[in-house]
Structure formats: structure tokens, C-alpha cells
Amino acid sequence: MKARDLMIPLREYLEPDDTLSDAARLLRTARRNEEKIGVKGLPVLDSEGMMVGFLSIGDILKAVFPFYMTLANLGNFTWDGMVVNIAEKAGHSKVSELMTKEVVSVKENAPLMECVDHMLKNNVKRLPVIGEDGKVVGILHERDVFLTITKSMLDENPGNAK
């Protein structure tokens, strides 16, 4: 099995000049297969369609929770109004300012075990799948890899007679 066999074809993506508000809206409403259920991350493509980064829900949360906040003991700190205020300001930031620029990806003909290796070694849940032209053709999700692998583990593959 190859990456192209399990990937979800790329339908939506972000651009570097999109705002975080635009990105949040798209992440909440993006299609996964035929369902409009939202996604946890999307590739960022330049005007030529080449991937220049990846933006995830985690990247947006980091924009709302500044790193210096982790340095203090804020267990009893009140957050009322603070998150809303920071979120409103962060919404105007550009995707290019917060996206992950060094993205782990796989070629569409990469074997499934190579994909698992990249996911585990790099602690990523989604892998952009790159076509022969160097452009993103889909996204491989950890859940889809897991479900495929566990079908064999649970002997649910057709043709596996005991």
C-alpha cells in the first residue's frame, strides 16, 4: 500500500497572506472526503501551487497563548476576557507568520511503512503527499493509517481466511 492509496485528495489550502481569521474559518469548515467536518491542519501554497508551509490548529492556539505565559505559574490566574482580547488581535496576523515552514511530507508512491516512520519520528499526525510535479496532491492522516493497519491486526481484511 502506498501513500496515494490512503491520502485524502487536496481540496482546500491556505495562502501565506491569508489572515488567521481566514485560516480558522477554513479549518472549521473544510471538507474531509465528502463531509464538511473541518480539519486540523492545511498546507500553505504559494501562487505557483508549491507548498511553503503548513498551518495547524496548534499553530493558531500558540498565537493565542504566548510562549512567555508558560514561564509563570498561572494556575490561579484569571483568563476572563484575556483570551478573547488576544484572539481578536491574533486574527489579523498572516498565516505566513505562524505556519510551520519545515514540513515533513511524503511522495505519493511512498510505502505505508515509510509514512508511519515519518509520522512517528517527527511526531506529526498529517503528512502532505507530494505528486510527481512537486505539488501537494493530498493529505495522509494518522487515523486513516491506523485504521488500515488495525484491519490487518484484527484480521478484518477480505481474503484472509483462517
C-alpha positions in Angstrom: 0.0 0.0 0.0 1.2 3.5 -0.9 0.6 7.0 0.4 -1.7 7.7 -2.6 -3.9 4.8 -1.7 -4.8 6.3 1.7 -4.5 10.0 1.2 -7.4 12.4 1.1 -7.1 14.4 -2.1 -6.3 18.1 -1.5 -9.3 20.3 -2.0 -8.6 23.2 0.3 -5.4 25.0 1.2 -4.2 28.3 2.7 -2.1 31.0 1.2 0.7 32.9 3.0 -1.2 36.2 3.0 -4.4 34.7 4.4 -5.2 36.0 7.9 -5.5 33.7 10.9 -9.2 34.5 10.9 -9.5 33.3 7.3 -7.5 30.2 8.2 -9.6 29.4 11.3 -12.8 29.7 9.2 -11.4 27.3 6.6 -10.1 24.8 9.1 -13.5 24.8 10.8 -15.4 24.2 7.5 -13.0 22.3 5.2 -14.1 19.0 3.6 -12.7 15.7 4.6 -13.9 13.3 1.9 -17.4 14.4 1.1 -18.2 15.7 4.6 -17.8 19.3 5.7 -16.4 18.5 9.1 -13.3 20.6 9.4 -9.7 19.6 9.5 -6.9 20.0 12.0 -4.4 21.5 9.5 -3.9 22.5 5.9 -0.9 23.1 3.6 0.1 26.7 2.7 0.7 27.0 -1.0 2.3 29.9 -2.9 1.0 31.4 -6.1 2.6 28.6 -8.1 0.9 26.0 -6.1 4.0 24.9 -4.3 3.9 24.1 -0.6 5.7 26.8 1.6 4.3 25.7 4.9 1.6 24.0 7.0 -0.8 25.6 9.5 -2.4 23.5 12.2 -4.9 24.2 15.0 -1.9 24.0 17.3 -0.2 26.9 15.5 -3.4 29.0 16.0 -3.6 28.1 19.6 0.1 29.1 20.1 -0.8 32.6 18.7 -3.4 33.0 21.4 -1.2 31.6 24.2 2.1 33.5 24.0 5.1 31.4 24.9 6.1 33.7 27.8 2.9 32.7 29.6 4.3 29.2 30.2 7.2 30.7 32.2 5.0 31.8 35.0 2.9 29.8 37.4 -0.5 30.9 36.2 -2.7 28.2 37.9 -4.8 30.7 39.8 -4.7 33.4 37.2 -8.0 34.5 35.8 -8.3 34.3 32.0 -11.7 36.1 31.7 -11.6 38.4 28.7 -7.8 37.9 28.1 -8.2 35.0 25.6 -10.8 36.9 23.7 -8.7 40.0 23.5 -5.6 38.1 22.3 -7.6 36.0 19.8 -9.1 39.2 18.3 -5.6 40.6 17.8 -4.1 37.3 16.5 -6.9 37.0 13.9 -5.3 39.8 11.9 -1.9 38.0 11.8 -0.8 36.5 8.5 -0.6 32.7 8.0 3.0 33.1 6.9 3.9 34.5 10.4 2.7 31.4 12.2 2.9 28.4 9.8 5.4 25.6 10.2 7.9 26.2 7.4 9.8 23.0 7.5 7.1 20.5 6.7 7.5 16.7 6.7 5.9 15.2 3.6 6.0 12.1 1.5 5.9 11.3 -2.2 2.7 9.8 -3.4 4.4 6.4 -4.1 5.9 6.2 -0.6 5.2 2.8 1.0 2.9 2.8 4.1 5.7 1.9 6.4 7.8 4.9 5.3 4.8 7.1 6.1 4.4 5.6 9.5 8.2 6.1 10.1 7.9 9.8 9.2 4.8 10.3 11.5 6.5 8.6 14.4 10.0 10.1 14.1 8.6 13.6 13.5 5.6 13.4 15.8 3.2 14.5 13.1 -0.4 13.5 12.6 -0.8 14.6 9.0 1.6 14.2 6.1 1.2 16.2 2.9 1.5 13.9 -0.1 3.6 15.3 -3.0 2.9 14.3 -6.6 5.4 13.9 -9.4 5.2 17.6 -10.3 6.3 18.6 -6.7 2.9 19.9 -5.7 0.7 18.7 -2.9 -1.9 16.2 -4.1 -3.4 15.1 -0.8 -3.0 14.7 2.9 -2.3 11.4 4.7 -4.0 11.4 8.2 -2.7 9.3 11.1 -6.2 8.0 11.8 -6.5 6.5 8.3 -3.1 4.8 8.6 -4.2 3.5 12.0 -7.5 2.1 10.7 -5.7 0.4 7.8 -3.1 -1.2 9.9 -5.5 -2.4 12.6 -7.7 -4.1 9.9 -4.9 -6.5 9.4 -4.2 -6.7 13.2 -7.9 -7.6 13.8 -8.0 -9.9 10.7 -10.7 -7.8 9.0 -9.1 -7.8 5.6 -11.1 -9.6 2.9 -9.4 -12.8 1.7 -7.7 -13.5 5.0 -9.2 -17.0 5.5 -8.0 -18.9 8.6 
